[in-house]
Amino acid sequence: ILQLVRLVHAKKFRHLLVADEDGRLVGVVSDRDIVRCFGPGDFPEDAVLQQMTAADVMSTDVVTASPDESPAACIDKMLAHGINCLPVVVDGRPIGILTTADLLRLLRKMLAS
């Protein structure tokens, strides 16, 4: 978990994709998943945090998109599932991620045209 915290802060990511040794997507860790480790007012000892892994906090019921899905279809999925990111996968392997921020940039570009 401590490595995830450092990575999220260093790269300014809000979502991290977790793959198995074969490269298949097995979960997503969001910045909110990491924050939940710390609880309201409780800060676990470093030794406890050092033992926790991505598998302990990741969401495994991942909703995904394919590279050929339209932005509208992706938005529908995100709204239906109450999520802020869609891993884009081919044959179960992540090739990218679509986030609400990406969709807002697309909307802004469309409005400017």
C-alpha positions, 0 to 999 in steps of 0.5 A, spaced: 500 500 500 505 504 501 508 503 494 501 505 491 501 511 495 507 513 493 506 511 485 499 515 486 502 521 488 508 521 484 504 520 477 498 524 479 494 517 477 487 516 480 486 509 478 491 503 477 490 497 473 492 491 476 494 485 472 496 478 473 503 475 471 500 473 464 498 480 463 490 479 464 486 485 468 484 482 475 483 489 478 483 496 479 485 500 485 482 507 486 485 513 490 479 512 494 481 505 495 487 507 498 484 512 502 480 507 506 486 504 508 487 510 513 480 510 516 477 516 519 482 519 524 485 512 524 492 511 521 495 504 521 502 503 523 507 502 518 508 495 519 501 494 518 501 498 511 507 494 509 503 488 509 497 490 505 497 489 498 493 491 492 490 485 492 487 487 499 484 493 497 482 493 489 476 492 486 475 485 482 468 486 479 471 490 473 467 493 468 471 494 462 471 497 455 473 495 448 477 499 444 472 500 438 466 502 443 463 509 442 464 515 447 457 514 448 457 507 450 462 508 455 459 514 458 453 509 459 457 504 462 460 509 467 453 512 469 450 505 470 455 502 474 457 509 478 464 508 476 469 513 474 474 509 469 473 504 464 480 499 463 480 498 455 482 491 454 483 486 448 483 479 450 483 480 457 489 484 457 489 492 459 491 497 453 489 503 456 484 506 461 478 511 459 476 516 465 471 521 467 477 526 466 478 524 459 471 524 457 471 531 460 476 533 455 473 530 449 466 534 451 471 541 452 474 539 445 467 538 442 464 545 445 470 549 442 469 546 435 
